[in-house]
Amino acid sequence: MKNFGLIGKNISYSFSRKYFTEKFEKENIEAKYYNFDLNNIKQFRDVIKETPNLSGLNVTIPYKQEIIAFLDDLAPEAKEIGAVNTIKVNGNQLIGYNTDYIGFSESFKPFLKSHHKKALILGTGGASKAVAYALKKLGIEYQFVSRSSGEGKLSYNDLSKEVMEEYSIIINTTPVGTFPEVEENPQLPFQHLNEKHLVYDLIYNPETTQLMARAKKQGATVTNGLKMLQLQAESAWKIWNN
């Protein structure tokens, strides 16, 4: 029996385990999917050593960048993005891939309108890098937003009426608003959002985040990250079985 799993921290809520377990049952696949909840990325070595017939892994917050140091090779897009969310175990070789950008891009494209030319990416972690890569491929300009401003990034305090008018796409790649902290939201000036804005929250639990609810109230189009997750999971499955 083949074994698969998820590397992350505090991942009991995880989408992947439920998704793949149901997939294996439905399609009569002889395989098991485990959550490897690591306090420290160094424990990754034990996972590799102690899991027989390991064929593939997903990687989530907060290890999408740290995991790279433990891999033997990277697919070109993972190298360019600088983050890995999928690992293929090829004999003794561990090869890193990024399917986040595929999941994001394919779930994002149906919402695009002609005036959606510039995006604000909230957060600067591993997921933000995959989103930036996808936007670049789609020809959409972007700007990162972080708690403090710096080279190539704005702070939340910099988000004036003018900035919000210029950037009609907002993509949240931070965990702010994830279950159980469902009352929280990124500190946007919501009063400057309107029906021209598209707000994409990578969070999928809860289904409607505070960010989405408040943006929708202002007339914005909103969506969560569930479709992205499903698409990136299917892309990972193809890589593991290719």
C-alpha positions as CSV (number, residue, x, y, z in Angstrom):
1,M,0.0,0.0,0.0
2,K,1.3,3.5,-0.9
3,N,1.4,6.1,1.7
4,F,0.9,9.9,1.3
5,G,0.7,12.8,3.7
6,L,0.7,16.4,4.7
7,I,3.6,18.3,6.3
8,G,2.6,21.3,8.4
9,K,2.0,22.7,11.9
10,N,-1.4,22.6,13.7
11,I,-3.0,20.8,10.7
12,S,-5.8,18.8,12.4
13,Y,-8.3,20.9,10.5
14,S,-6.6,20.1,7.2
15,F,-8.4,19.9,3.9
16,S,-5.9,17.4,2.3
17,R,-6.4,14.4,4.5
18,K,-10.2,14.4,4.2
19,Y,-9.9,15.1,0.4
20,F,-7.5,12.3,-0.4
21,T,-9.0,9.7,2.0
22,E,-12.4,10.3,0.3
23,K,-10.7,10.1,-3.1
24,F,-9.0,6.8,-2.2
25,E,-12.3,5.3,-1.0
26,K,-14.3,6.5,-4.0
27,E,-11.8,5.3,-6.6
28,N,-10.8,2.1,-4.8
29,I,-7.2,3.2,-4.5
30,E,-5.0,1.2,-2.2
31,A,-3.4,4.1,-0.3
32,K,-3.4,5.9,3.0
33,Y,-3.0,9.7,3.8
34,Y,-1.5,10.9,7.1
35,N,-1.1,14.3,8.8
36,F,2.5,14.8,9.9
37,D,2.1,17.7,12.4
38,L,5.6,18.9,13.0
39,N,6.7,21.4,15.6
40,N,10.0,21.8,13.8
41,I,10.9,21.2,10.2
42,K,13.9,19.1,11.3
43,Q,11.4,16.4,12.2
44,F,10.8,16.0,8.5
45,R,13.8,13.6,8.4
46,D,12.0,11.3,10.8
47,V,8.9,11.3,8.6
48,I,11.0,10.1,5.6
49,K,12.8,7.5,7.7
50,E,9.8,6.1,9.5
51,T,7.1,6.0,6.8
52,P,7.3,2.9,4.6
53,N,6.2,3.1,1.0
54,L,6.0,6.9,1.1
55,S,5.1,8.1,-2.4
56,G,4.2,11.8,-2.0
57,L,3.6,14.6,0.3
58,N,1.8,17.9,0.5
59,V,3.3,20.9,2.4
60,T,1.4,23.6,4.1
61,I,1.9,26.6,6.4
62,P,4.5,27.3,7.8
63,Y,7.0,25.0,5.9
64,K,6.5,25.8,2.2
65,Q,9.9,27.6,2.1
66,E,11.8,25.9,4.8
67,I,11.2,22.5,3.3
68,I,13.4,23.3,0.2
69,A,16.6,22.8,2.2
70,F,15.6,19.1,2.7
71,L,14.9,18.3,-1.0
72,D,17.2,16.9,-3.7
73,D,15.7,18.7,-6.6
74,L,13.1,21.3,-7.6
75,A,10.8,21.6,-10.6
76,P,11.5,24.8,-12.5
77,E,8.4,26.6,-11.3
78,A,9.0,25.7,-7.7
79,K,12.6,27.1,-8.1
80,E,11.3,30.3,-9.5
81,I,8.5,30.7,-7.0
82,G,10.8,29.8,-4.0
83,A,8.1,27.7,-2.3
84,V,7.0,24.0,-2.4
85,N,3.6,22.5,-1.6
86,T,4.1,19.1,-3.3
87,I,6.9,16.5,-2.9
88,K,7.3,13.5,-5.1
89,V,9.3,10.6,-3.5
90,N,11.2,9.1,-6.4
91,G,13.3,6.2,-5.0
92,N,15.7,8.0,-2.6
93,Q,15.1,11.3,-4.4
94,L,12.8,14.0,-3.0
95,I,11.6,16.4,-5.7
96,G,9.7,19.6,-4.9
97,Y,6.9,21.0,-7.0
98,N,4.5,23.9,-6.7
99,T,0.8,23.2,-7.6
100,D,-0.5,26.2,-5.6
101,Y,0.0,28.5,-8.6
102,I,-2.0,26.1,-10.9
103,G,-4.9,25.9,-8.3
104,F,-4.9,29.6,-7.8
105,S,-4.7,30.6,-11.5
106,E,-7.4,28.2,-12.7
107,S,-9.8,29.1,-9.9
108,F,-9.1,32.9,-10.3
109,K,-9.4,33.3,-14.1
110,P,-13.2,32.8,-14.3
111,F,-13.7,36.0,-12.1
112,L,-11.5,38.3,-14.1
113,K,-13.0,41.3,-15.9
114,S,-11.3,43.7,-18.3
115,H,-10.7,46.4,-15.5
116,H,-8.9,43.9,-13.3
117,K,-5.4,45.0,-14.1
118,K,-3.6,45.4,-10.7
119,A,-3.6,43.3,-7.6
120,L,-2.7,43.7,-3.9
121,I,-1.3,40.5,-2.4
122,L,-1.9,40.5,1.4
123,G,1.0,38.6,3.0
124,T,4.5,37.6,2.0
125,G,4.7,33.9,2.9
126,G,5.0,30.8,0.6
127,A,1.4,31.1,-0.8
128,S,1.9,34.7,-1.7
129,K,4.9,33.7,-3.9
130,A,2.8,31.2,-5.8
131,V,0.0,33.8,-6.3
132,A,2.6,36.4,-7.6
133,Y,3.9,33.8,-10.0
134,A,0.4,33.1,-11.3
135,L,-0.4,36.8,-11.7
136,K,2.9,37.4,-13.6
137,K,1.9,34.6,-16.0
138,L,-1.6,36.3,-16.4
139,G,0.0,39.7,-17.1
140,I,-1.4,41.3,-13.9
141,E,0.7,43.8,-12.0
142,Y,0.9,43.2,-8.3
143,Q,2.1,44.7,-5.0
144,F,2.7,42.9,-1.7
145,V,1.1,44.3,1.5
146,S,2.6,43.5,4.8
147,R,2.4,44.7,8.4
148,S,5.4,46.9,7.8
149,S,6.4,48.6,4.5
150,G,9.7,47.9,2.9
151,E,11.3,47.3,-0.4
152,G,8.6,46.2,-2.9
153,K,5.8,46.1,-0.3
154,L,3.3,48.4,1.1
155,S,2.0,48.4,4.7
156,Y,-1.7,48.3,5.6
157,N,-1.4,52.0,6.6
158,D,-0.3,52.9,3.0
159,L,-3.7,51.7,1.6
160,S,-5.2,55.1,0.8
161,K,-8.3,55.7,-1.2
162,E,-6.1,56.3,-4.3
163,V,-4.3,53.0,-3.8
164,M,-7.5,51.1,-3.4
165,E,-8.9,52.6,-6.6
166,E,-5.8,51.7,-8.5
167,Y,-5.8,48.1,-7.3
168,S,-9.1,46.4,-8.0
169,I,-8.0,42.9,-7.1
170,I,-7.2,41.9,-3.5
171,I,-5.9,38.5,-2.6
172,N,-5.5,37.4,1.0
173,T,-2.7,34.8,1.4
174,T,-2.4,35.3,5.2
175,P,-4.1,33.0,7.7
176,V,-5.9,36.0,9.3
177,G,-9.6,35.0,9.7
178,T,-9.1,31.2,9.6
179,F,-11.0,29.0,12.0
180,P,-11.1,29.4,15.0
181,E,-10.2,33.1,14.8
182,V,-13.2,33.7,12.5
183,E,-13.9,37.3,13.8
184,E,-10.6,38.6,12.5
185,N,-9.8,40.2,9.2
186,P,-6.9,41.9,7.5
187,Q,-6.9,45.6,8.3
188,L,-8.1,47.0,5.0
189,P,-9.9,50.3,4.5
190,F,-13.2,48.6,3.6
191,Q,-14.9,51.9,2.9
192,H,-12.9,52.2,-0.3
193,L,-14.0,48.9,-1.7
194,N,-16.8,48.9,-4.4
195,E,-18.4,46.7,-7.1
196,K,-15.3,47.0,-9.2
197,H,-13.2,45.1,-6.7
198,L,-12.5,41.3,-6.7
199,V,-11.6,39.9,-3.3
200,Y,-10.1,36.4,-3.3
201,D,-9.4,34.9,0.1
202,L,-7.2,31.8,0.1
203,I,-8.9,30.7,3.3
204,Y,-11.6,28.0,3.0
205,N,-12.6,27.5,6.6
206,P,-14.9,29.3,7.3
207,E,-16.5,29.3,3.9
208,T,-17.2,33.0,4.2
209,T,-14.5,34.9,6.1
210,Q,-14.9,38.3,7.7
211,L,-12.8,39.7,4.9
212,M,-15.3,38.3,2.3
213,A,-18.4,39.3,4.2
214,R,-17.2,42.9,4.7
215,A,-16.0,43.2,1.1
216,K,-19.3,41.8,-0.2
217,K,-21.2,44.4,1.8
218,Q,-19.3,47.1,-0.2
219,G,-20.5,45.5,-3.5
220,A,-17.2,43.6,-4.2
221,T,-17.1,40.2,-5.9
222,V,-15.8,37.6,-3.4
223,T,-14.5,34.0,-3.4
224,N,-12.7,31.7,-1.1
225,G,-9.9,29.2,-1.7
226,L,-11.7,25.9,-1.8
227,K,-11.6,25.5,-5.5
228,M,-7.9,26.4,-5.5
229,L,-7.3,23.6,-3.0
230,Q,-9.2,21.0,-5.0
231,L,-7.3,21.9,-8.2
232,Q,-3.9,22.0,-6.5
233,A,-4.6,18.6,-4.9
234,E,-5.5,17.0,-8.3
235,S,-2.4,18.5,-9.8
236,A,-0.3,16.9,-6.9
237,W,-2.0,13.6,-7.6
238,K,-1.0,13.7,-11.2
239,I,2.6,14.5,-10.2
240,W,2.8,11.6,-7.7
241,N,1.4,9.1,-10.3
242,N,3.3,10.4,-13.4
